[in-house]
Amino acid sequence: MARIVVAGAGVVGASVAYHLAALGADDVVLADRGEVAGRATSKGMGGVRQQFSTEAEVRLAQASIDFFRALGPDCFLRVGYLFVAATEEALAELEQRRLLQVDLGVPVERIDPSFVPGLRTDDLVGAVFCAMDGVGNPVAVARELVRRAAELGAEVREQTPAEELDAEVLVIACGAASAELGAKVGVELPIRPLCRQLLETSTLELPARLPMTVEAESGFHFRRRADRLVLAMSDPEPRWTDEESVDESLIGDRLERLVHRYPPAAGARIEHAWAGLYDMTPDAHPIVGRVADGIYAACGFSGHGFMQSPAVGRALAEEILLGGSSLDLSPYRLERFPEGMFFPETLIL
């Protein structure tokens, strides 16, 4: 059987390697120029949602959610995803998306957001909620997938650039570095890095099942992580750079937004801040599938790689080993860009 080298030991690459081994590939190498879960995977928010604005993205999320649930509470907690709206216009957009999601089988409900203890709701006109969604631990998931892959015979090579290894099949799953590796092997991938930052509060007394909460108008969102809150929001101007730096000038605004929406956080401080990279494509959808002879891609997830990793790993492994996938990968082909087949995802957090 062909030697398959998976470049990138983040959660996406780990999923591809695991599913290849699970489907019977007997010569799989998972290589990373750093370490397992050492880059974007270690810096992500960890949200897992099925509430997207396009059918293709909903399908990927649907095909992943049961896998996350089976991993157990150390990897995933089903606390739900709550989108709140302060204007009728935003609520109408949420409802339009909800109808699509429900048609596809996702149990998203219109709900009174006051069910969340402590949440400020007097300035809201409505909300939608999916109880099946939740939050996960990207590092724990990646390490579990690597463990399973190694148990099935895959070789894990840290501190090893994939292009230095002999391979009959190469899978590019390097996140924001995927375009760089693609160029080295003669494949142009339209991916560029976008710097995003996350903030973590000091300790708080929090309800046990606080949902991921998202403001529809601003995209400001927060989640519980142990006894702290992690919060994030797009920068006022996108930072198209591979420099992972925190813009401290935004911290005051973000903390003010948190206290407004969740008054029990009053008095909290930001004790930890970090930045990571989204691997953005022109339409915010990933590139998944064959991109050249003997070369496949699983990259360009535009901030959604963790939540889509189980489905993508399985689907790409099937395509490599079986010649086709049980999941329709046609929306994610590299060829869609020169052909103008764009279907932009609008719900990017």
N, C-alpha and C positions, 0 to 999 in steps of 0.2 A: 504494500500500500504506500502511496506517496507520502513523503515527509511534509508535514504542514507546520509552518511557523506562524504563530499568532503574535503580531507585534503590538505590545501594549498590555500590561498586566493590571489595568484598572478593571472596574466591574464589567465593562462590555467585553474586553478581551478575555477576561476570566470566564465569562459565560460562554463565549464562543469555544474556548478550549475545553471546558467541561462538556458541553453538548457534543462536540466532535468525539471526545473520548467515550461518552455515553452511547453514541451511535456506532461505536466499533472502530474508530480510527486508532491505529496502533503505533503511530509515530507522530505525535503532536508535541511541539515545543512552544511553550508560552514564554516569550522573551520581553524584557523591559530594560531600557538603558538606565533606569533607576531601580525602584523596588516595587513589590506588590502593593497596589492601592496607595502609591506614594504621591500621586499628583492630583488631578481634578477629583478623583474618587474620594480622597481624604478631606476635600474641602466643600463638598456639596451639602445642600440643605437636607436632602434625603426624602423629599416628598414623593409620594406614589399616588397618582391620580389618574382617573379615566375621563376626566372632564376636559376634553379638548374641543377645538372648534371645527376640526375636519374629521371625516370618517376614517381616513387612513391612520391618523394618530390615535383615535379612540380604539381602533382594532389592535394596534400594538399594545396599548395599555391593558385592554381586556385580556389579551393572551399572556400577560405577565402577572396579573393580580393573584391568581391562585398559587403560582409558584412562590411568590412572596409570603403568602399566608402559611404555606407549608413549612417555611423555614423557621417559624416560631418567633416568640417575642423578643429574643435577643437581636433579631434581624429586622422585624417588621411589627408595628403596632397598628391595628385597624381602629384608628380614632376618628376617621372621617375627614373630609375636605369641605370647608364652608366658604362660599363666596358671598360677600355681603355687598349690597348696593345702596348708595345714598341718594341716587337720582332715578327717576322713572326711566330715563333713557338707558342707563346702565342695567337696570332690572330687565328691561325689554331685551337687551342683548343676552343677558344670562338666560332668560326664558327661551330665546331662539336656540341657543346652544343646548339648553336642557332638552328641548324637544328632539333634536338630532340625537343626543346621547341616549334618551329613553327609547327612541326608535331602534337604536343599535343594541339595546338590552342592558344599558347601564342604569341602575336604580337611583337616579338623581331626583330629589324632591324639592318642591317649593316649601319653605319652612320659616317659622318664626325664629329669628336668630337669638332671641332671649333665652333659649334653652341652654345656652352656654353661660355658666356662672361667671359673673363679673364683666361680661362683655357689654360695652356701651352700645345701645341700640336705639336710643331716642331720636337719632339723626338718620336712621336707616329706613328705607321704604320696603325692603324685602331681602330675601336670601335664597340660595339654593344649596343643597347639601347632599353628599353621597357618603353614606355610612360605610361602604365597603373600601373606600380609599383610606389612606393613612400616611404614616411616616416610618422611615426605615433608617438603618445604620449602613451606609454605603461601604464602609471599610469592613464591617463584619460580614456583609453579604459577599464582597469580593474575596475575602479570605476563605470563607466557606466554599465558594465555588472553586477556588484554587486547590483547596484541600481535597475536594471531591475529584477534581481533574487529576491530581497527582495520584490519588488512590486508584484511579482507573488506568494509570500508566503514563500520563502526560508528564513531560519533563518541564520543570520551571527553571528559567535562567534569569536571574536578576543581574543588574549591572552589565547587561549584554545587549548591544544594539542589534536589532533583528537583521539588519542588512548585512551583518558580518557572518550570518549563519547560512549554511547551504539549505535551500528549500526548493521543493518542487511546486509547492503552493504557499503563497504568502497572503496573510490576512492583515490588513492595515486597520488597527483599532487603537490608534494613539491619541485620540482626542484632538486637541488643538495643534498637536505636532504632526498630524496625519498628512497635511499638505507637504510638509518637509520631507517625510519619508516617501510619499508618492513621487515627488520630483526626482528622488534618488533612483527610483526604479522606472522612471519614464511615464508616470501617470499624473495628469494634472487634476487635482482635487480642489474645487472651489470652496475652500474652508479658510476662515481667518479667525484669529483669537479675539475674544471679547472679554475684557476684565470685569468681573463682578465681585462684590464684597458682601460679607455676612458679618453680623454683630451678635454677640452673646452677652446676656445680662448677668448681673450678680444673682445670687440665689433668691428664690421667691417661693411663697406657698402657693402651689398651683393645683387645680383640680386634676384628678387622676387621668381623665380622658379628654383633655383639651384638644379640640380639632385643629388641624392646620387651618388658619383663618386668613382669608385673602380679601382685600378691598378691591372691588371690581374697577373702580375709576382709576386708582393710582397704581395698582399692582403691589402695594405694600402688603407684606404677609409675615406671619410669625407662627412658630410651632414650639411646643414644649420639647426640651431635651433634658431629661432627668429633672433637676429642680431649677432649671434656668429656661429662659426663652431665647430662641435664635430668630433674628429678624433680618429681612432683606427687601430690597426694592431696586428697580433700575436706576442708574445714575441719570442726572438731568441731561447729560450729553454722553453718548456711548463712548467707551474707552477702547478703541480698536488697537490693542497692544498686547504683547505677550509678557509685559511687566506686571507682576502680581503685587500691586501696592494698594494700601488702604487710603482712601480720601477721608481724612479725619474731619474735614470741614462739614461732612454730611451727617456726622454722628448725632449732633444735637437735634437736627430735624427728624431723624429716624426715631430717636428716643421719645421725642414729643408726639410723634404719630402713634407710637406704641401706647403711651400713657393715655392718649385721647381715646383710642379704641378699646384699650384694656386697662381701666383705671387701677386695678389691683397692682399694676406694675409701677405705680407712683413711688418714687424714692429709689427705684432701681438704678444701677450704674451699668455702663457698658464695660465689662471687664476683659473681653477678648474680642478682637476683630481680625479678620483675615480676608484674603482675596484669592480667587481662583479664576480659571479660564473656561468660558464656553467655547465650544468648537462650532462656529456659526456657518451655515450655508445661506445662499441667497434667499431661500424660501423657508428657512428654519425647520426643514425636514431633514432627516438623516440620509446618508448615502449608504445603501446596503445592497450587496450583491457583487457580481463579477464586474471588474473594471478594466481588465486586460487579461491576456492569456496567463493563466496560473496566478492571477492576483485578484483578491477580493477585498472589499471594504466594509467596515462597520464603524462609521464615524460621522461627524457633522450633526450630532444630536441636539445642538443648540440649547443645552441645559436640561435635556430630558433623557440622557443616556441611562442614568441609574434606573428610573422607573420603567424603561423599555428594554432593559438588558436581558431579562429572561426570554422574552419572545424573540428578540433579535438573535440571540445566541443560538437558540434552537432552529430558527428559520434558516440562518446562514449555514449552520452545520448540515442541515438537510440539503441545501442547494449544492454545497461542496461535495458531499458524499453520495447523494442520491440523484443529483441532477435537477432537482426541483424541490419546492418548499410547500408545506401544508398551509403556510400563510402567504398571502399575495404580496410579493415584494415589488411588483411593477411600479408602484408610486415612488419608490426610493432609488430607482436606477440613476446612475450617473448621466446617462444619455438624456435625461429630461431637461437638462440645462441648455444645451445647444438647440434642442428642439422646442424650447419655450413652454414646456409642460409644467407650469408653475401652479401650485395650489397652496399658497402661503398659510402657515399656521399663525393665527393671531394671538393665541393665548400663551404667551411666553412670560414666565415669571423670573 
